[in-house]
Amino acid sequence: MTSSSTPGLTRFNAVADGAARAVLREICASRTWASALLARRPYSDTAALCAAGDAAVAALTAADLAEAMAGHPPIGRPAPGDPASAREQRGMAGAPAALKARMLAHNLAYQEKFGHVFLICATGLTAEQLYDAIRNRIDNTPEREREIVRTELGKINRIRLTRLAEGPPEAIATPAPDDGGAPP
């Protein structure tokens, strides 16, 4: 451990595998991704954690990527009770009803074409930027879109990993004794 370690990262490195896995699965729903990050603990700093996250995203199979995407709600409809989802999709929150309706229609068309939610790192983007992105990406081939999704997933995971590492250590809960560390 180097002196550049943060309290959140120190706690993440120290908790039992079950608790660490649970936190990682909140960041990214892919079991493969979470296992890859668990296997490399402890991390010396946030950069090392994010680099491991990037490598794990790059190694995801199509099935792993689908599992990761299944953990993301559609743009414009953040997961109820999920502060990360609401924070990341803040740009859609105050959008006019007409724009929200167009976004919903495009979300449905996108999902029909590609078989998964429209995934974009929405942090800091306005409703108009999100709408422009889905309109531009809907004409992609499935292969092209899969690689864009992989890139966007990597961006989302980096933001979330940084928040984990640099956040308060008490944000990482200890699981119940019967957890056993097994993936859900």
N, C-alpha and C positions, 0 to 999 in steps of 0.2 A: 504494500500500500504506500503510495506516495503522499506527500503533504498536500497535493492538489485535490485529494479526495474530499468530497462534500458529505455533510451529515446524511443526506438521503442515500447516497451511494454507499456509504459506510454501513448503514442499516441494511440495504439491499444485499450487500456482500455477506452480511452476518446472519440473516434470517435463514430458517430451515428451507429446504428445497420446495416444500409444499407452498409456503408463503411466497417465495420468490416466483414460483411458477404461476400462482394466482395473479400476482401483480403483472407479470409478463403477458399473461393471457388477456388481461384488461387492455394492455397496450396493443397487442396484435393477437387475433383469435387463432392463428396458426400454431398448432401443437409443435410442429417441426421447428418453427422459428423460436418458440419459447425454449424448447429443449436445447437448441444450439446455443442460446445465450446462457442458459443454466450451466452448460458444460464448460463454459469459459470463465466462470466466476473463480476468484474475485477479480474485479476490475480496478485498475489503478486510478482512473479518472473518467470523467464524462466522455471525453474523446474516445477512449478505448471501448467504452460501453456502446457508443454510437457506431464505431467502426465494426464491432461485432454484429450489431443490428443490421448494418448495411450488408455485410457478408452473408448473413443469414437470409435476408430478403433476396439477394442475388441467387442464392442456391435453392430457393423454393421451386418445387415442381408446379405444374399447372393445377394439380389437386390441392397442394398446399396453398397456392395463391387463392384458389376458390374458397378454401376454408378461412383464410384471412379476410377476404372481402365479405364473407357472410357475417362477420362481426361489425360491419359498418352499416349504419342506417342511411337511407336515401338523403341526398342533399335537400334541405328544406324541411326535413322531418327528423330532427335529432331524437335520439333514443330518450324516452321519458325517464326522468330521474338520473340521467347521466350527465354530470357537469362538463366532462371533457367533450362530449358530443355537442352540447349546447354552446360551449365556448368556441369550439372549432368552426361551427356553422353560424356564428354570430352574424355574418354578412347577410344571411337570408332572413334573419329575425324581423327586421323592419321593412322588408321589401313590400311594395304595393301588392294587393291581392291579385291583380292581373298578372304580374310577373311570377308570383308564387304558382298561379294556375298554369302558366306556360312551362315553368320548371317542372311541375308535376307531370305534365303531358310528355315532356322530353325525357324525364326519368323513366316513365313507363315504356316509352318507345326504345330507349337505350337498353333497358332491362330485357325487353322482348328480343332485341337484336343480339345482345351479347350474353344473356343468361345470368347477369349479375348486376349489382348496383353500380351506378356511375360513381367511381372513386376518384376523388381529387383532394389534394391538400388544400382545404378551404380556409385555413387560418389566414386572416388578413385580407381575404378577397371579398369584394362587394357582391351583392346579389346579381348585378349586371355582369360582372366578370365570370361568375359561376355559370350563369345562363349562356354567355358567349362560349365558354369552354365546352359545355355539353353539346351545343349546336355544332361546334367545330369538330368535335371528336366522334359524333354519331356516324359520320361517313367513313371512319377508319375501318380497315380490315380487322377481323378478330385478332390476328397475330400482332398487328401494330398496336392495337388497343391494349392487349395483354402486357406489352412492354411499357406502355405509358402508365398503366395501372401499377406495375411493379415499381416504377420510379415514384409515383405518387404515394404508394404505400411506404416506401422508404422515407420520404419526407415526413409523413405523418408519424411514423415510428420514431424518427429522430427527435421531433418536437416532444413527443410523449416520454421518450427515454431521458431527454434533458430535464424535463419537468420532474420526473422521478428522481434522478440523481441529484438535482439541485434543490429539491423540495425538502420539507421537514421530514425527519426520520419517522415520526409517528404516523405519517401517511401510509407506511407499509405495515399492515396489520399482521399479527401472528395468527395462523389458522388454528382451528380447534384441534385438540390432540389426536382425534381419529382421522385427520386429513390424510396422513400417510404420503403426501407428495404425489399421488397418482394424478395424471392428467384427467380432466373431465371427459 
